[in-house]
Amino acid sequence: MRSRASIVRLLVLLVIVLSPGVSHGAPKADLWPRWAAHDAASHERVDHDVWNRFLKDHVEASEDGVNRVGYAAVEAPGKDALRGYVDMLSGIAVSTLNRGEQMAYWINLYNALTVRVILDHYPVSSIRKINISPGFFSSGPWGKKLVTVEGEKVSLDDIEHRILRPVWRDARIHYAVNCASIGCPNLLPRAFTADEMEALLDKAARDYVNHPRGARIEDGKLYVSSIYEWFKADFGGTDQGVIDHLRQYAAPSLQGQLEGVTAIADDVYSWALNER
């Protein structure tokens, strides 16, 4: 009996350690060399109109500042259009695009796949309950190979941590990819495009930093989204690096509150589904 109890305790410990949302368990940026290729001279444009229409139809800004998705209202034609869009993207030779088009491609593909996964398993209270990733201790859909691009099977983790983060090395990527959760930066009601990339990334960063789920001051202490803890390396690697990043996008009111703050008190995150 004592041996069985020890095994149970060990299993519980492993689940806690390996669960998503634990800072030391967050994936590191690890380049998949296969996707480093690009054609700087390419003028090819990827058509994201279908995704743009889907977002405009089903993403709505709520009074609390969180963009929510009307998953329950997406009917068969909308689901078919979304699948067709993902199929279209999977047929593109992304390695022949220029860097701007590639970045928009991967961000939109990530977000479209995430919404498709939710719709395929809806109703569900949290994306973490969609346990389709491989591995006994897996949680959520992030490790599942969901699409094939240029003959390679690709997962959400691949797109975010093996392509977007290591290729572009831009912390604002965390504001662009959406994990279908309340705690996540907003899913914008429009597709990313190469031409609007900088403006949209900056908008996404400002919106999140200045919302309480991104950063807030209480009794002189700084509380931030767990994103800044999980991926601290992308935000300067230290509390001060995160604070400097926040100041870069903070509105005047938050700027004033950050004066004299030198450390993060705690981090929080909500995995509740971002549904309307």
C-alpha positions in Angstrom: 0.0 0.0 0.0 2.8 2.4 0.9 4.4 1.7 -2.5 1.2 2.4 -4.3 0.7 5.7 -2.4 4.3 6.7 -3.4 3.5 6.0 -7.1 0.3 8.1 -6.9 2.2 11.0 -5.3 4.9 10.7 -8.0 2.3 10.8 -10.8 0.5 13.8 -9.3 3.9 15.6 -9.1 4.7 14.8 -12.7 1.3 16.1 -13.8 1.9 19.4 -12.0 5.4 19.8 -13.3 4.5 19.0 -16.9 1.2 20.8 -17.1 1.0 23.8 -19.5 1.0 27.1 -17.6 3.9 26.2 -15.4 6.7 28.7 -16.2 9.6 26.2 -16.4 7.5 24.0 -18.7 6.9 26.6 -21.4 8.5 25.6 -24.7 11.7 27.4 -25.7 12.2 29.0 -29.1 13.9 26.2 -31.0 14.3 26.8 -34.7 13.1 24.2 -37.1 15.7 24.8 -39.9 13.3 23.5 -42.5 11.3 26.8 -42.3 14.2 29.2 -42.3 14.1 29.5 -46.1 12.4 32.5 -47.8 12.6 34.5 -51.0 13.2 38.2 -50.3 12.5 39.1 -53.9 9.1 37.4 -54.0 6.0 39.6 -54.6 3.5 36.8 -54.2 0.6 37.6 -51.9 -1.5 35.2 -49.8 -5.2 35.8 -49.9 -6.6 35.9 -46.3 -10.1 37.3 -47.3 -11.9 34.1 -46.2 -10.3 34.3 -42.7 -10.9 38.1 -42.6 -14.7 37.6 -43.2 -14.9 34.8 -40.6 -13.3 37.0 -38.0 -15.5 40.0 -38.8 -18.6 37.7 -38.6 -17.8 35.9 -35.3 -15.3 38.0 -33.2 -16.9 40.7 -31.0 -15.3 43.1 -28.6 -16.9 42.8 -25.1 -17.4 45.6 -22.6 -14.6 44.1 -20.4 -12.1 44.6 -23.2 -11.8 41.0 -24.2 -12.6 40.0 -27.8 -14.9 36.9 -27.7 -15.8 34.4 -30.4 -19.3 33.3 -31.1 -18.4 29.6 -31.4 -22.0 28.5 -30.8 -23.2 30.7 -33.7 -20.8 29.3 -36.3 -23.0 27.2 -38.7 -22.0 24.6 -41.3 -21.1 27.1 -44.0 -18.8 29.0 -41.7 -17.1 25.8 -40.6 -16.7 24.7 -44.2 -15.2 28.1 -45.1 -12.7 27.8 -42.3 -11.7 24.3 -43.3 -11.3 25.5 -46.9 -9.1 28.4 -45.8 -6.8 26.1 -43.8 -6.7 23.7 -46.8 -5.8 26.6 -49.1 -3.0 27.7 -46.8 -1.6 24.2 -46.5 -1.2 24.1 -50.3 1.0 27.2 -50.4 4.7 26.8 -50.8 5.4 29.1 -47.9 9.2 28.8 -48.2 9.0 30.8 -51.5 7.3 33.8 -49.9 9.1 36.9 -48.5 9.4 37.3 -44.8 6.4 39.7 -44.4 4.0 37.3 -46.2 5.4 34.4 -44.2 4.8 36.0 -40.9 1.2 36.8 -41.8 0.8 33.3 -43.1 2.0 31.6 -39.9 0.1 33.9 -37.6 -3.2 33.5 -39.5 -2.7 29.7 -39.8 -2.1 29.4 -36.1 -5.2 31.3 -35.2 -7.4 29.6 -37.8 -6.3 26.2 -36.6 -7.0 27.1 -33.0 -10.5 28.2 -33.8 -11.1 25.1 -35.9 -9.9 22.9 -33.0 -12.4 24.6 -30.7 -15.2 24.2 -33.2 -14.4 20.6 -33.7 -14.7 19.9 -30.0 -17.4 22.5 -29.0 -18.9 22.8 -26.5 -15.9 22.9 -24.2 -15.1 25.2 -21.3 -11.3 25.5 -22.0 -8.9 24.6 -24.7 -6.8 22.7 -22.2 -9.6 20.1 -22.0 -9.0 19.2 -25.7 -6.4 16.6 -24.9 -5.4 15.5 -28.3 -1.6 16.1 -28.0 0.6 13.0 -28.0 2.0 11.8 -24.7 0.6 10.4 -21.4 0.9 13.7 -19.5 -0.1 16.0 -22.5 -2.7 18.7 -22.1 -4.5 20.6 -24.8 -4.1 20.4 -28.6 -0.8 22.1 -29.0 1.4 19.1 -29.7 -1.0 17.5 -32.2 0.1 17.6 -35.9 -2.9 19.4 -37.3 -1.9 20.3 -40.8 0.6 19.4 -43.5 2.6 22.2 -45.2 5.1 21.4 -47.9 5.0 17.8 -47.0 5.7 18.4 -43.3 3.2 17.7 -40.5 2.9 20.8 -38.3 1.5 21.4 -34.9 0.5 24.6 -33.1 3.6 24.3 -31.0 5.7 24.0 -34.1 4.2 27.2 -35.6 4.7 29.3 -32.4 7.9 27.9 -30.9 9.8 26.4 -33.8 8.9 28.9 -36.5 7.5 32.3 -35.4 9.5 32.9 -32.3 12.9 31.8 -33.4 12.7 33.2 -37.0 11.4 36.7 -36.1 12.5 37.0 -32.5 9.8 39.6 -31.9 8.1 39.5 -28.5 5.0 41.0 -30.1 4.3 37.5 -31.6 2.8 36.6 -28.2 0.1 39.3 -28.8 -0.7 37.9 -32.2 -1.2 34.2 -31.7 -4.4 33.4 -29.8 -5.0 30.4 -27.6 -8.8 30.8 -27.3 -8.6 31.8 -23.7 -9.7 34.8 -21.7 -6.2 35.3 -20.4 -4.7 35.4 -23.9 -4.2 38.6 -25.9 -7.2 39.3 -28.1 -8.0 37.5 -31.3 -8.2 40.5 -33.6 -11.4 40.9 -35.7 -9.3 41.0 -38.8 -6.6 38.9 -40.5 -2.9 39.8 -40.3 -1.3 41.0 -43.6 2.2 41.8 -44.4 1.3 45.4 -45.2 -0.4 46.0 -41.9 1.9 43.8 -39.8 3.7 46.5 -37.8 0.5 48.5 -37.0 -1.4 45.4 -36.0 1.4 44.0 -33.8 1.7 47.4 -32.0 -2.1 47.6 -31.5 -2.2 44.1 -30.1 0.6 44.9 -27.7 -0.9 48.2 -26.5 -4.4 46.6 -26.1 -3.0 43.8 -23.9 -0.4 45.7 -21.9 -3.0 48.3 -20.9 -5.7 45.7 -20.0 -5.7 44.4 -16.4 -5.1 40.8 -17.6 -1.9 42.1 -19.1 -0.5 44.3 -16.4 -2.0 46.0 -13.3 -0.8 47.8 -10.2 -2.4 47.0 -6.8 -1.2 48.6 -3.6 2.0 49.6 -5.4 2.7 46.0 -6.6 2.9 44.8 -10.2 0.8 41.8 -11.3 1.2 40.6 -14.8 0.0 38.0 -17.2 1.7 34.6 -16.8 2.8 35.0 -20.5 5.5 37.3 -19.2 6.7 34.7 -16.8 6.4 31.7 -19.1 8.2 33.5 -21.9 10.4 35.9 -19.9 13.3 35.2 -22.1 11.4 36.9 -25.0 10.8 40.0 -22.8 14.4 40.7 -21.7 14.9 37.7 -19.4 14.4 39.5 -16.1 11.6 41.3 -14.2 13.2 44.6 -15.3 13.2 43.5 -18.9 9.4 42.8 -18.6 8.8 46.1 -17.0 10.8 48.0 -19.7 8.7 46.2 -22.3 5.5 47.2 -20.5 6.6 50.8 -20.4 7.2 50.7 -24.1 3.5 50.1 -24.8 1.9 51.5 -21.6 -0.7 54.4 -21.8 0.1 57.4 -19.6 -1.9 56.1 -16.7 0.0 52.9 -16.5 3.2 54.6 -17.2 2.7 56.7 -14.1 1.9 53.6 -12.0 5.0 51.8 -13.2 7.2 54.6 -11.8 9.4 53.1 -9.1 8.3 49.5 -9.7 11.3 47.2 -10.0 9.9 43.8 -9.6 6.9 41.6 -10.5 4.8 40.6 -7.5 2.9 37.7 -9.1 1.5 36.5 -12.4 -2.0 35.3 -13.3 -3.8 33.7 -16.2 -7.3 32.5 -17.1 -7.7 29.5 -19.3 -11.5 29.9 -19.6 -12.7 29.8 -23.2 -13.0 33.2 -24.9 -16.5 32.5 -26.1 -19.2 35.1 -26.6 
